[in-house]
Amino acid sequence: MREEQHEAIARWERRWLAVAGVLLVVFVVFIAYSLALEGRHIAHATERGTPEELVQREPFARPGVVETEPGRYQVGVRAQAFSFTPADVRIPAGAETTFYLTSQDVLHGFQVQNTSINVELIPGDVSVFSYTFERPGRYRVTCNEYCGIGHQNMLGTITVLDPRDFERERQEAEAAAAEAGADGPEEASLALGREVYADNCAGCHQAEGEGVQGAFPPLAGHAVDLLSADGGRDYLVNVMLYGLEGQIEAEGVAYDGVMPAWGQLEDEEVAGVLNHVLTAWGNDERRPEGFEPYDADEIAPYRDESMTPQEVLEERRNLELAP
Ligand code: CUA
């Protein structure tokens, strides 16, 4: 190569270096600008601990929405493969809401559709940010960090309600809880189960137990078929505690979603959610005669013999379901 050609190449290299240098400065200025003016939207870690410790602490021990002072709300969300708890966060429009998020197992993401919210959830770390949803509506929450084979099913919602509707829902829930307590242990278990279901299960199996075609089987109707099969009562506890992986069939349709293990729920909560599922959506009318609700004492022994999700799948395949 001739001397002048070398010179020309070197000149262009210097120009590109200068462009890259200018870009670097521009990026730093943008970051400094957004930190200074919108810093309150950037999540920061406030607390550290082992993931096991953190999920025992508030607000993760009882995740959900709490009014901290009039018109201000705090939301605790716990993420685990492959769901958010609560699956549906319900808050009023126009209220400043502070979110506390953590992951119980691996890295997850928390990205909220049509907003600037996009947070990484790190096990052992708490991510905090504040946001005010101005308009009522449903906002999809997706996990945008690949977290395992059920990652694509890791979905949640934030339901922003008109403040009057929010207040009405809150009063109805309080009244229902008071009533349930007065009606005895069975009603209390159902009320607890209804809550646990809304927080943990409705994201996949849906609010009316109708499931999602191809991914999550329906529980309306189908749960009673499982209960009625020989060994079905045991299977329902095991699938709650240990989860299930692999393809199944329900009412002639194949399902390929992943059922996470819910062993972190208390025995009363597992019993309650099973009772709720076996009662709601007309299931109470199809239950075998003499059905005894689950209680906490019945759940506890199942924890002694731990199973893998594949063993649970095997157990399900061995059930003889009525056609
Ligand atoms: Cu959680 Cu992807």
Residues whose N, C-alpha, C, O or C-beta is under 5 A from the ligand:
A	BS01	CUA	L107 H108 G109 C143 N144 E145 Y146 C147 H151 M154
